[in-house]
Every structure is written in C-alpha cells, then in structure tokens.
C-alpha cells in the first residue's frame, strides 16, 4: 500500500502528528479534552 511507511503506527502517533500539523499552520490544538455525555444516551444518532 502506498504511503504505508509514513503512516502513524498508533492512535497516539496520529494525534501527535495532527497537533504538530495544526501548530505548524499557526493554529491552536489540544491533545485531549473532557467530553460530556450525550443527553439522549448511547443510541445511534441516525436512527
């Protein structure tokens, strides 16, 4: 598969690369943030 050698190995690597890209573009980026629970629970949105 083309580009496989440049692909991130883990989700953590992907997250770090995304933050580095955003920072390089002059954007602010956060590695993690707390998310609340959906009001309607765990059911699917498109039901």
C-alpha positions, 0 to 999 in steps of 0.5 A: 500500500502506498504511503504505508511507511509514513503512516502513524503506527498508533492512535497516539502517533496520529494525534501527535502528528495532527497537533504538530500539523495544526501548530505548524499552520499557526493554529491552536490544538489540544491533545485531549479534552473532557467530553460530556455525555450525550443527553439522549444516551448511547443510541445511534444518532441516525436512527 
